[in-house]
Amino acid sequence: MNRKGHWIFGILVLCLTYFIIQDHIPFDYKMFIVFLPEFLIGCIIPDEIENVKKTFDFEGFLGFRNHRLYLHSKRFLKIILIYIIPVSLILAYQVDMKYFAVTFLFYGWATHIFSDAYFTKSGIPT
């Protein structure tokens, strides 16, 4: 899936998320607009770090030289959903609202992994 596809899928998931949680959690839609850039960056950053086309030269960055390795894996998706997003949400509500940027960044990253898992033939590694 290309960059535009990841962005469209991510924005659709973000809108769906807003409509689901608006009845249960007092959350203003302006929050989604303010943190939209972080979300969109999260939608494409896995492909920029583990990139085949080398838009940015990250070869050797953290040891990732091939596309779809650890940062596209089911294991990393679990880490995002179980640890990173809940901890950043707790920090955002308890400490400072700036932690919502981390939440939105990794939520975009999670939508990237979901879109790769469901819309590509090769899927994602374990």
C-alpha positions in Angstrom: 0.0 0.0 0.0 1.3 3.4 -0.8 1.6 6.5 1.4 -1.8 7.9 0.3 -3.5 4.6 0.9 -2.1 4.5 4.5 -3.3 8.1 5.1 -6.8 7.4 3.7 -7.2 4.2 5.7 -5.8 5.9 8.9 -8.2 8.9 8.6 -11.2 6.6 8.1 -10.2 4.6 11.2 -9.6 7.9 13.1 -13.1 9.1 12.2 -14.6 5.8 13.1 -12.8 5.9 16.5 -14.1 9.4 17.2 -17.7 8.4 16.4 -17.4 5.4 18.7 -15.8 7.1 21.7 -17.7 10.4 21.6 -20.6 8.9 23.5 -18.5 7.3 26.2 -15.6 9.7 26.7 -15.8 13.5 26.8 -13.5 14.2 23.8 -13.6 17.2 21.7 -13.2 16.9 17.9 -10.7 19.7 18.0 -8.3 17.3 19.7 -8.4 15.1 16.6 -7.6 18.1 14.4 -4.8 19.4 16.6 -3.0 16.0 16.7 -3.8 15.1 13.1 -0.2 15.8 11.9 1.2 13.4 14.5 -1.3 10.8 13.4 -0.4 11.2 9.8 3.3 10.9 10.5 2.5 7.7 12.5 0.7 6.4 9.4 3.8 6.5 7.3 6.8 6.4 9.6 7.2 2.6 9.6 7.7 2.6 5.9 10.2 5.4 6.2 12.3 3.6 8.8 12.1 0.1 7.2 12.1 1.4 3.7 12.9 -0.3 0.4 12.9 2.9 -1.7 15.1 4.8 0.7 13.4 8.1 0.7 15.4 8.9 3.8 18.7 7.0 4.2 17.9 5.0 7.4 20.0 2.0 6.3 21.4 0.6 9.5 19.2 2.8 11.7 18.5 0.6 14.7 19.6 -2.4 12.7 16.7 -2.3 10.3 17.9 -2.9 6.7 14.9 -4.6 5.1 11.3 -3.8 4.7 8.7 -5.3 7.0 10.7 -6.5 9.8 10.2 -5.8 13.5 8.4 -2.4 13.1 5.8 -4.0 10.9 5.3 -7.1 13.0 2.4 -8.5 15.1 4.7 -8.3 18.1 5.3 -4.6 17.8 1.6 -4.0 17.2 0.9 -5.8 20.5 3.5 -3.6 22.2 1.8 -0.5 20.8 -1.8 -1.5 21.7 -1.0 -3.0 25.1 1.7 -0.8 26.5 2.5 2.4 24.5 -1.0 3.8 23.8 -2.4 3.0 27.3 0.6 4.5 29.1 0.6 7.6 26.9 -3.2 8.0 27.5 -2.6 7.8 31.3 0.2 10.3 31.1 -1.9 12.6 28.9 -4.8 12.6 31.4 -2.7 12.7 34.6 0.5 14.6 33.7 0.3 16.7 30.6 -1.9 16.9 27.4 1.2 16.9 25.3 1.4 13.1 25.7 -1.6 12.9 23.3 0.9 13.5 20.6 2.6 10.2 21.4 -0.8 8.5 21.6 -1.8 9.8 18.1 1.6 9.0 16.6 1.4 5.4 17.7 -2.2 5.1 16.9 -1.3 6.1 13.3 1.5 3.5 13.5 -1.0 0.8 14.5 -3.4 1.7 11.7 -0.4 1.4 9.3 0.3 -2.1 10.5 -3.4 -3.1 10.3 -3.6 -1.8 6.8 -0.5 -3.8 5.8 -2.0 -6.9 7.4 -5.3 -6.7 5.6 -4.6 -5.1 2.3 -1.3 -6.7 1.2 -0.7 -10.2 -0.1 2.3 -10.8 2.1 0.7 -9.6 5.3 2.9 -8.8 8.3 5.5 -10.9 10.1 4.9 -12.4 13.6 
